[in-house]
Amino acid sequence: MKKLPPKKNRFKKGQSGNPKGRPKGVLNRKTIIRKFLEAEEEVKNPINKEKEKLSQAEIMTLSMIKQARGGNVRAFELLFDSAFGKIPDVIHNEKKINLSDKEIKKRIKNLRKKINK
């Protein structure tokens, strides 16, 4: 059982544990980042070569596309993971296969024959 602090040191009812905490109206990091990523700028789109008003997020995405097209594998992976979802490292097979040791050895032998053809 957890031991509670002495009664005199416990918070009074209705009193905050951090009375001087973050002031109202102060933005958190997530809100600030979103604000800057949504800020628009007129730039030349590297794909269609036209001047467009793009958000910072769109400009960064176009930059990653350019890097991926230039052979940057990490940029390619990040783009594809963002667009299509990350491919799982492990595929779970729910189907149980019961094979004897003899049957497993036979299948391995057959696979080796196919590979060596």
N, C-alpha and C positions, 0 to 999 in steps of 0.2 A: 504494500500500500504506500502511496506517495505521501511524504511528510509535507504538510502545509507550513508556510512561514507563520511566525507569531501573529496574533490578531492585530496588534498595533502596526505591523508592517504590511498588512494586506491592503489592497485597493478598497477605497470607500465605494459604496454603491453609487453608480452614476458617474464615477470619476474614471477618466481614461488612463491607461497605463503609460501613455506618452502624450501628456498634455501639450507639449510644445512641438508636436510632430509636424509632418509636412503641411504647410499652409494650404488652405483651399485655393483652387485655381492654378496651382503649380502643376505643370504637365509632367507626366512620367516619361521615361525614356522611349517607350513604344510609341506614344503619341507624337513625340518630337521627331522620331525617325520617319514615321509615316508621313508627317507633314512635309519633310524635306524630300522624301521619295515621290510625293505627289506633285511637287513644284514643277511647273512646266517651263520649257526653254525651246526657242526656235533653233533647230539644228538641221543639218543635211543628213537625211536618212541614208546610211551606207548601202542599203539594199536596193532601193528604188531611185536613189540619187536626187530626191526632191526635198525641198525645205519643208519641214513640218514642225508643228508644235508638239513636242513629246515630253512626257514626264521623265524624271530622273531614273525611275525604275525601268522605263522603256529604253532609255539611252543605255543603261547598264546591260540590259538584256541584249540589245543590238551589239554591244561591245563583246559580250560573251559569244554570240553567234559568230562574229568576225574571228574571234580567237579560235573557236571550234573549227571553223572552216580552214583556218591556217594550220591545223594539226594539233591544237592543244586538247589532249585527251581529257583532262580534268574539266575543262569548260564544256566539252561534249557531254560528259557524264552528268554534270550538274544540270545542264539544259534538259537532257532526256529524263532525268529523275524528276525535275520540276514539271515537265509536260505530261509524262506518262506514268509517274510513280516509280519508286525504287524497286528494282527486281530483287526478290528475296534471295538471300544467300543459300537457304535450305528449302527444298521442296518436300513437304510432308506427304508421304504416301500412306493412305489409310488402309489400302488393300494388303492383307497379310498373305505372304506366299510361304508355304511350308514345303521345303525341298529337303531331300535326304542328302547326305554328304556325297553319295554316289552320283545323284542327279546334278548337283552343283559342279562336280568335277567334269561330268559329261558336257554340260553347257559351256564351261570354260574352254574345254578342248575344242568344241565346235566353233566358238568365237575366235580362238587362235588360228584355226584352219581358215576361216573367212578373212582374217587380217592378213595372213601370209600368202593369199592367192595372188 
